[in-house]
Each structure stands twice: as C-alpha cells, then as structure tokens.
Amino acid sequence: MKITGLRSYMSRVDERPRLLVAIDTDAGITGWGEAYSHGPDRALPPLLDWLFHQFDGEDPRRVTFIHQKLIQQSRFPPGALGLAAIAAIDHALWDIAARAAGVPVYQLLGGHVRDRVQVYCGVYTAPEIDEAVAEIERQHREGGYTAFKLSPYRSSPYKGRWGELCDTAAEWFAEMRRRLPSHFEIAFDAHAKITEPIRALQLADALAPYDPLFLEEPLRPEHMPAWGALKAQMRIPLATGESLYNRFEFLALLSAGGADIIQPDIAVVGGLTEMRRIADLADAHFVTVAPHNPMGPLATAHNVHFAAAQPNFRILEYKPPTRAPWAVDPYLPVDGFLELRPDRPGWGMDVNEDALKVDEYLHWERRIERRADGSTAYP
C-alpha cells in the first residue's frame, strides 16, 4: 500500500475554526486527522502540502517511521504549527493502518484496558451561581456527566486585590458544593495567567476545603522548577501540560515533581505516536493523564482510542459540539462516558467530505488583556 495524496479542509466547529486532513492511498483507503488551531489557521494548508512531499509514496502503515521522518526533517524543533500539522498527518495514518487491518485504532495499541472513557464537561467560564448550577444540572441531564470544569476567576485576575479574588472563588465554590450532588467532581482552569507562584498557592489554598478534582495551569508553563515547588505545597491535585510540546518537556516537568495529572493535547504534541510516549513517562512517575481536548469531534475520536488503551488515563476533557455538519456520527456521552466502538475500524466515526467542501472558516483569536497600568497580560 502506498500514499497517493493529501487534502486539507478549513471548516469550523461551533464558533472556532478547525482544519481537517485526509490522506489517500492506492488501496482506496482514506484516513482522517484534525489539526490544532493555534493560529494563524490559514498557514496550515501550505505547511501540510510541503510536508506531504516528505512521505508521498510511503507505506502509510509505517506510522512511527513517517512520524520520525517528519520530526527529523524539521531539523530544528518544529514548534506549534509544525506539530499541529504533523499530528493531523499522524492521525490520518493511524486511521489508514487500522482500517486496512479492519480493527479500531486502539487494537493496534495493544487493545483496550477499559470498556468506556469517562469525560468531564467543559463549562470554562465562571457564571453567577444560579446560572452555574443550572448549566451543570443541564449538562448532567443531557450527557450524564458527573465531572465539570469551570474558571476560578469571578473577576479579572489583573485587577483588584488578589486575596479578594481568592475569597470570592472559595465562596462561589462552597455554594456550588452545597447545591450540587456531593459526588459531582468540579475542576478549575486558571488558564496559565498567573506568573507569581505565591498567588497560585493562595488560589489553591482557597479552593482546597471544597475538594476540587484538580486545579489546572495555575502558573505559566515555562519554568519547571517552579512547578515542583508549587506542587510540594499544594493540598489539591495539580494539573498541567497543554502548553508543552513533546516528551522531553514533559520529562522535565515530571522530573521536577511538577504535576499530579498531566494534560498533553494529542493534536499539539505531534499526534498519538508522541502522546503514548508522554503518557508512559508519566506512568513511570505515578502521574495520571487527563488529555486537553477543547477540539472537534474528530480530535475527540483520536483521544478516545488513546484513552481506551492507556493504563494511566484518568479522564478526558469534552466540549459538546453543537454545530459540526461534517461529523456524521460523533462520539456522544452516555452516563458521562464515551462508549468504544469495537465493530468499527479506524477512529470509529465517519466524515462527510461534501460538507467540508464549503469553506466555513471563521476568524478567531485570543484577545490580549490589559492591566490597570496599561501593560499587556496573558488572555
């Protein structure tokens, strides 16, 4: 079997741009992958076309060989856009290999170690308490979720007194605990906006009495020793990793003792091939994996197969899609879990290519915040 072509389509899921990649073979098998939207999104198609020349004519079942070839071709570390493109290629190749064998992707990874994959629902914002409780209860009714993630920021982290922000977050969380079922898990995403470890610790201490599932990215990701020092003082699980790119960066984090839970993004780190290496490193450090996944239905499918076969998987981030016409049969939660599809080869879902031929690209970017003195801050 040989690779004969590559096509990319700029589309959308809800209000975010998404780019999908199809790789064709001379055996009539097509594989699909989804790229991460780092921006600029329109830079990805020509990059994918350039990368295609590095593996045109190769056997698509040599997934690790092609992945390594693309990484090495870059010579210098490929960075955000390069790894997003490589991830989409990697996933299309895994899809082809599994479809050729007539099995789900997870069977090529040694088979499933769990029968279904637990997800938590991303709420992401910090609504007023009545709205927050109503939204969580609605998501529970519709998808059976018992785990959710919100923002801890009831006001801008760049304005006002930090201690007041922490106290307000604690009071808000305490009220949710009083009004929601006791078995519900609530996580918080600080979104890598904090640059002072003492402030990250103050926020963690404020949330600790009410037992959060984890506190995500309470620091900027760059300085690994700071993560080890922070985790040593925290009384709640510390989660991070969506901004790290490869196993070497995760090894530095793990060696520093900087996380209880890592959150690599399968579409950021270069695909399933690298994701498994990262997860195995974490397993050797008694650290679990809760993949970052605010993406579309196809990226969710990639994660389902990773999670099905990975022993130290913990829980998967999931954002219910409301508008993705190209996704014919996306994985949808049942009682807060995504069921495996053992009778369906590849990723277990189909893509309507005709729906992708209409360019539904819409521009989206994060807006830099401003401090009271006019200086810029992380969004």
Backbone torsions as a table, in degrees:
resi	resn	phi	psi	omega
1	MET	NA	139.7	-179.8
2	LYS	-132.6	149.2	175.1
3	ILE	-76.1	133.2	-177.4
4	THR	-120.8	-16.2	-177.2
5	GLY	-169.4	161.7	176.7
6	LEU	-138.7	136.1	175.3
7	ARG	-130.3	142.9	175.0
8	SER	-126.9	146.5	-177.3
9	TYR	-130.9	126.3	173.2
10	MET	-88.2	120.5	-178.7
11	SER	-137.6	-151.7	-178.4
12	ARG	-152.9	159.5	166.3
13	VAL	-131.8	116.8	-174.8
14	ASP	56.2	-120.1	-175.8
15	GLU	-106.5	23.4	178.8
16	ARG	-124.6	143.9	175.1
17	PRO	-71.7	147.7	177.2
18	ARG	-142.0	140.2	178.7
19	LEU	-117.0	126.2	178.6
20	LEU	-109.9	148.5	-177.4
21	VAL	-125.1	133.5	173.8
22	ALA	-117.0	133.8	174.7
23	ILE	-117.7	128.5	-177.7
24	ASP	-102.3	157.4	177.8
25	THR	-131.6	164.7	177.2
26	ASP	-74.8	-4.7	176.2
27	ALA	-92.7	2.7	179.5
28	GLY	80.7	10.7	179.2
29	ILE	-99.1	132.1	177.1
30	THR	-116.2	135.8	176.8
31	GLY	-113.7	151.8	-175.2
32	TRP	-124.0	144.4	174.9
33	GLY	-143.5	156.9	179.0
34	GLU	-117.1	134.3	-178.7
35	ALA	-95.6	150.6	176.9
36	TYR	-76.6	143.9	-178.0
37	SER	-96.0	79.1	175.4
38	HIS	-75.4	-34.6	-169.9
39	GLY	84.9	143.2	-3.1
40	PRO	-73.4	126.4	-172.5
41	ASP	-65.1	-33.8	-178.3
42	ARG	-72.7	-7.0	176.2
43	ALA	-78.2	-16.9	-174.9
44	LEU	-72.2	-44.5	-178.1
45	PRO	-55.9	-47.9	177.7
46	PRO	-65.9	-30.9	176.0
47	LEU	-65.7	-42.1	177.2
48	LEU	-63.5	-40.2	177.6
49	ASP	-62.4	-39.3	179.2
50	TRP	-67.1	-42.7	179.4
51	LEU	-65.8	-32.5	-177.1
52	PHE	-56.6	-34.6	-179.4
53	HIS	-64.7	-17.3	-179.8
54	GLN	-80.7	-17.8	-177.7
55	PHE	-135.1	8.0	175.3
56	ASP	-57.6	129.9	179.5
57	GLY	88.3	-6.8	178.6
58	GLU	-75.9	162.1	172.8
59	ASP	-75.6	117.7	-175.1
60	PRO	-66.4	-16.7	-179.7
61	ARG	-76.3	-10.5	176.0
62	ARG	-87.7	64.1	-171.0
63	VAL	-62.6	-50.0	-177.5
64	THR	-64.7	-38.3	178.3
65	PHE	-59.7	-48.0	-178.4
66	ILE	-67.9	-40.4	177.9
67	HIS	-58.8	-47.2	179.4
68	GLN	-63.5	-39.2	179.4
69	LYS	-61.7	-42.1	-180.0
70	LEU	-68.1	-39.6	177.0
71	ILE	-63.5	-45.1	-177.7
72	GLN	-70.7	-32.7	178.5
73	GLN	-61.2	-31.4	-179.5
74	SER	-65.8	-25.6	179.8
75	ARG	67.6	-57.0	172.7
76	PHE	-96.4	154.2	179.8
77	PRO	-50.8	128.1	-169.5
78	PRO	-69.8	-21.6	177.1
79	GLY	75.1	-170.0	-168.4
80	ALA	-60.0	-54.2	-176.4
81	LEU	-67.8	-42.9	-179.8
82	GLY	-60.7	-44.1	-178.6
83	LEU	-71.5	-33.2	175.9
84	ALA	-62.4	-42.4	178.5
85	ALA	-67.5	-43.3	179.5
86	ILE	-63.7	-37.4	178.2
87	ALA	-61.3	-45.3	-179.7
88	ALA	-62.4	-39.9	176.6
89	ILE	-64.6	-47.6	-179.7
90	ASP	-55.2	-43.6	-177.3
91	HIS	-71.2	-36.2	175.6
92	ALA	-63.4	-36.6	179.1
93	LEU	-68.7	-42.6	176.4
94	TRP	-60.2	-39.2	179.2
95	ASP	-61.3	-45.7	179.1
96	ILE	-62.4	-47.2	-177.2
97	ALA	-59.7	-41.8	-179.1
98	ALA	-72.1	-39.2	178.2
99	ARG	-65.1	-37.4	178.1
100	ALA	-63.9	-35.0	179.4
101	ALA	-84.9	-11.7	180.0
102	GLY	74.4	29.4	-177.2
103	VAL	-134.9	161.7	171.7
104	PRO	-65.3	155.5	179.5
105	VAL	-55.6	-40.1	-175.6
106	TYR	-62.2	-22.8	176.7
107	GLN	-68.2	-30.3	177.2
108	LEU	-74.5	-12.8	-179.6
109	LEU	-97.0	10.3	-178.8
110	GLY	105.1	5.6	178.8
111	GLY	89.9	169.2	-176.1
112	HIS	-84.4	139.0	175.5
113	VAL	-101.0	-5.3	175.7
114	ARG	-141.6	157.3	-175.6
115	ASP	-89.5	-17.7	178.2
116	ARG	-157.3	164.7	-171.1
117	VAL	-117.1	117.8	179.5
118	GLN	-74.4	141.1	178.6
119	VAL	-125.2	153.8	167.1
120	TYR	-113.7	149.3	-175.5
121	CYS	-92.8	127.7	178.4
122	GLY	-82.1	115.1	172.5
123	VAL	-95.2	-40.0	167.7
124	TYR	76.3	-38.2	-177.8
125	THR	-91.3	-171.8	177.8
126	ALA	-130.7	73.3	-175.0
127	PRO	-68.1	166.9	170.8
128	GLU	-56.2	153.4	-168.3
129	ILE	-57.4	-42.6	179.9
130	ASP	-62.8	-42.3	179.4
131	GLU	-67.4	-40.3	-179.7
132	ALA	-63.6	-46.5	179.8
133	VAL	-64.2	-42.6	179.9
134	ALA	-63.0	-40.5	-179.7
135	GLU	-66.6	-43.4	178.9
136	ILE	-63.4	-42.6	179.1
137	GLU	-65.2	-38.0	177.6
138	ARG	-63.7	-46.2	179.5
139	GLN	-62.4	-37.2	177.6
140	HIS	-64.0	-42.7	178.9
141	ARG	-63.6	-42.2	-172.1
142	GLU	-81.8	-35.5	-176.4
143	GLY	-121.5	-2.9	-179.7
144	GLY	73.3	11.6	-178.1
145	TYR	-61.4	144.1	170.6
146	THR	-122.8	7.5	178.2
147	ALA	-134.1	140.4	-172.7
148	PHE	-144.8	157.9	176.3
149	LYS	-132.2	132.5	179.8
150	LEU	-129.2	176.1	172.4
151	SER	-88.6	144.5	176.2
152	PRO	-85.4	-4.6	-171.9
153	TYR	-90.8	106.2	174.6
154	ARG	-84.3	-9.8	174.9
155	SER	-149.4	172.8	-178.4
156	SER	-63.1	131.0	177.1
157	PRO	-70.2	-5.1	-177.6
158	TYR	-104.0	3.6	-179.1
159	LYS	-136.8	144.8	177.1
160	GLY	85.8	-178.1	-178.0
161	ARG	-82.5	130.3	-176.0
162	TRP	-62.2	-41.2	-179.9
163	GLY	-61.4	-34.5	177.6
164	GLU	-68.1	-40.3	176.5
165	LEU	-59.0	-43.5	-179.4
166	CYS	-65.7	-43.3	179.5
167	ASP	-62.8	-41.4	180.0
168	THR	-64.5	-41.5	177.7
169	ALA	-62.3	-41.5	-179.6
170	ALA	-65.0	-43.8	-179.8
171	GLU	-64.2	-39.9	179.3
172	TRP	-64.6	-45.2	178.9
173	PHE	-64.8	-41.8	179.8
174	ALA	-60.0	-39.9	179.5
175	GLU	-67.9	-37.4	175.6
176	MET	-62.8	-41.0	178.1
177	ARG	-60.2	-37.6	-179.3
178	ARG	-70.2	-30.7	-171.2
179	ARG	-102.5	-11.4	179.7
180	LEU	-108.1	157.8	177.0
181	PRO	-54.7	142.6	-172.5
182	SER	-65.9	-21.8	-177.6
183	HIS	-86.4	-5.5	178.2
184	PHE	-67.5	136.8	176.0
185	GLU	-97.3	134.0	179.8
186	ILE	-124.5	120.7	176.2
187	ALA	-108.8	161.0	179.8
188	PHE	-131.6	138.1	-179.4
189	ASP	-114.0	109.5	179.3
190	ALA	-82.3	-6.9	167.1
191	HIS	62.4	31.1	173.4
192	ALA	55.3	36.5	-179.4
193	LYS	-94.8	-13.5	-172.4
194	ILE	-96.1	132.8	179.8
195	THR	-112.6	-1.0	179.0
196	GLU	-115.3	114.1	-176.7
197	PRO	-55.6	-34.2	-179.1
198	ILE	-64.0	-34.9	178.1
199	ARG	-70.2	-37.9	175.5
200	ALA	-60.7	-40.6	179.4
201	LEU	-67.6	-39.6	178.0
202	GLN	-61.4	-41.0	178.1
203	LEU	-65.9	-44.0	178.7
204	ALA	-60.7	-42.6	179.9
205	ASP	-65.2	-34.8	179.3
206	ALA	-67.2	-36.4	-178.7
207	LEU	-82.0	-23.3	-170.4
208	ALA	-55.2	-41.0	-176.5
209	PRO	-61.0	-16.5	-174.2
210	TYR	-110.4	13.5	167.0
211	ASP	58.9	65.5	174.8
212	PRO	-71.0	151.8	175.7
213	LEU	-60.2	-44.1	172.2
214	PHE	-168.0	163.7	168.9
215	LEU	-111.6	120.6	-173.5
216	GLU	-99.9	135.3	173.7
217	GLU	44.4	56.0	176.6
218	PRO	-78.1	-0.5	176.1
219	LEU	-133.8	162.8	166.0
220	ARG	-63.9	150.6	-169.7
221	PRO	-83.9	-9.3	-161.9
222	GLU	-74.1	-36.8	-170.6
223	HIS	-101.4	100.2	-172.5
224	MET	-62.7	-41.2	-179.8
225	PRO	-57.4	-30.9	179.3
226	ALA	-65.0	-33.3	178.8
227	TRP	-67.5	-40.1	177.9
228	GLY	-64.6	-41.9	178.9
229	ALA	-65.1	-39.4	179.8
230	LEU	-66.4	-47.2	-178.1
231	LYS	-61.5	-34.5	-179.3
232	ALA	-63.4	-22.3	-177.3
233	GLN	-104.1	-15.3	-176.3
234	MET	-79.2	149.9	179.2
235	ARG	-107.5	6.4	178.6
236	ILE	-130.5	160.3	-179.0
237	PRO	-62.1	135.2	179.8
238	LEU	-104.6	125.8	-178.1
239	ALA	-122.7	140.2	177.2
240	THR	-165.9	168.7	173.4
241	GLY	135.9	-9.4	-176.2
242	GLU	-65.9	-21.0	-178.2
243	SER	-97.1	5.8	179.4
244	LEU	-98.4	150.5	-166.5
245	TYR	-108.3	-21.0	-174.5
246	ASN	-157.4	176.4	-176.5
247	ARG	-65.1	-26.6	-179.6
248	PHE	-69.8	-40.6	176.4
249	GLU	-67.6	-39.3	177.9
250	PHE	-68.2	-34.7	176.7
251	LEU	-63.0	-40.1	177.2
252	ALA	-62.4	-42.6	177.9
253	LEU	-62.7	-47.2	-178.1
254	LEU	-67.3	-38.3	179.0
255	SER	-66.0	-29.1	176.8
256	ALA	-80.6	-2.6	-176.6
257	GLY	65.5	38.8	-168.4
258	GLY	-97.3	9.9	-178.9
259	ALA	-159.3	144.9	168.2
260	ASP	-90.8	-32.5	-178.4
261	ILE	-134.9	129.9	174.2
262	ILE	-101.6	152.2	-174.3
263	GLN	-130.8	57.6	176.0
264	PRO	-63.9	150.0	176.0
265	ASP	-103.9	121.8	-174.8
266	ILE	-61.8	-26.1	179.2
267	ALA	-92.4	-2.2	178.6
268	VAL	-103.2	-38.7	-172.8
269	VAL	-82.9	1.8	179.9
270	GLY	104.5	9.3	173.6
271	GLY	108.9	-179.4	-178.6
272	LEU	-57.7	-34.7	-177.8
273	THR	-59.9	-45.8	178.5
274	GLU	-79.0	-33.3	-178.5
275	MET	-58.2	-40.9	-179.0
276	ARG	-67.0	-38.2	177.9
277	ARG	-63.4	-42.0	178.7
278	ILE	-62.8	-46.4	-178.0
279	ALA	-63.8	-37.5	178.2
280	ASP	-67.3	-36.0	173.9
281	LEU	-61.2	-43.4	179.0
282	ALA	-63.0	-41.0	179.9
283	ASP	-58.4	-38.6	179.4
284	ALA	-69.9	-13.7	177.3
285	HIS	-107.8	13.7	-178.1
286	PHE	58.2	40.0	179.5
287	VAL	-117.5	137.6	-179.2
288	THR	-95.1	171.3	-174.8
289	VAL	-123.3	124.8	174.6
290	ALA	-125.2	87.3	-169.7
291	PRO	-56.0	139.4	170.6
292	HIS	-71.8	127.7	-175.1
293	ASN	-156.8	71.4	175.0
294	PRO	-92.3	24.6	-167.3
295	MET	-95.1	-160.1	-177.5
296	GLY	-91.0	-178.2	-175.3
297	PRO	-60.7	-32.1	-178.8
298	LEU	-72.8	-42.4	175.8
299	ALA	-61.4	-35.9	175.4
300	THR	-61.7	-40.9	177.5
301	ALA	-61.3	-42.1	176.8
302	HIS	-56.4	-44.4	-178.1
303	ASN	-68.3	-35.4	179.7
304	VAL	-59.2	-43.3	-177.2
305	HIS	-72.5	-38.0	172.6
306	PHE	-58.4	-50.1	-176.5
307	ALA	-64.5	-36.2	-179.0
308	ALA	-60.9	-34.1	-172.6
309	ALA	-103.6	-6.5	-173.0
310	GLN	-97.7	117.6	-175.2
311	PRO	-59.9	-38.3	-175.1
312	ASN	-96.2	20.9	171.3
313	PHE	-64.2	140.7	-179.3
314	ARG	-110.0	-61.5	-176.6
315	ILE	-163.1	151.1	-175.1
316	LEU	-111.5	133.4	171.5
317	GLU	-67.4	140.0	-176.9
318	TYR	-145.4	129.7	176.7
319	LYS	-116.5	110.2	-176.2
320	PRO	-59.7	121.5	178.7
321	PRO	-76.5	137.4	175.7
322	THR	-108.6	-19.9	179.9
323	ARG	-146.2	101.4	175.9
324	ALA	-151.9	75.1	-171.8
325	PRO	-63.1	-19.2	179.7
326	TRP	-78.1	-17.5	-178.7
327	ALA	-88.1	106.2	-173.1
328	VAL	-69.6	-45.1	-173.7
329	ASP	-145.1	69.1	-177.5
330	PRO	-63.9	157.1	173.5
331	TYR	-68.2	125.0	-180.0
332	LEU	-123.1	144.2	-173.7
333	PRO	-71.8	143.6	171.0
334	VAL	-126.6	114.5	-177.4
335	ASP	56.3	34.8	176.8
336	GLY	81.4	12.8	179.8
337	PHE	-130.0	152.2	169.0
338	LEU	-100.0	122.7	-177.6
339	GLU	-78.6	144.0	174.1
340	LEU	-72.8	160.3	-180.0
341	ARG	-125.2	77.1	-172.4
342	PRO	-66.1	-17.8	-177.9
343	ASP	-93.6	6.3	-176.0
344	ARG	-123.0	124.4	-176.7
345	PRO	-75.6	164.7	179.5
346	GLY	69.0	-139.7	-179.2
347	TRP	-76.5	-10.7	176.9
348	GLY	83.4	10.6	175.2
349	MET	-142.0	156.4	-177.5
350	ASP	-107.7	155.6	178.5
351	VAL	-117.5	129.5	176.0
352	ASN	-85.8	98.3	-174.8
353	GLU	-67.3	-30.4	178.7
354	ASP	-61.5	-37.0	179.0
355	ALA	-66.8	-25.9	-179.7
356	LEU	-79.8	-17.3	-176.5
357	LYS	-73.2	-12.7	171.4
358	VAL	-91.5	114.7	-177.0
359	ASP	-71.3	105.4	-179.1
360	GLU	-104.0	24.4	-178.7
361	TYR	-56.9	137.3	171.5
362	LEU	-134.6	140.8	-175.9
363	HIS	-76.4	136.1	174.9
364	TRP	-146.6	139.7	174.4
365	GLU	-153.7	154.6	175.8
366	ARG	-74.5	142.5	-178.8
367	ARG	-99.3	122.4	177.7
368	ILE	-60.3	135.2	177.8
369	GLU	-88.8	164.4	179.5
370	ARG	-122.2	135.7	172.9
371	ARG	-80.2	170.8	-178.3
372	ALA	-60.3	-27.7	-178.7
373	ASP	-87.9	2.2	177.8
374	GLY	95.4	-8.9	178.8
375	SER	-74.2	159.5	-177.0
376	THR	-86.0	158.6	-179.9
377	ALA	-144.6	161.7	-179.4
378	TYR	-65.5	139.5	-178.3
379	PRO	-76.5	NA	NA
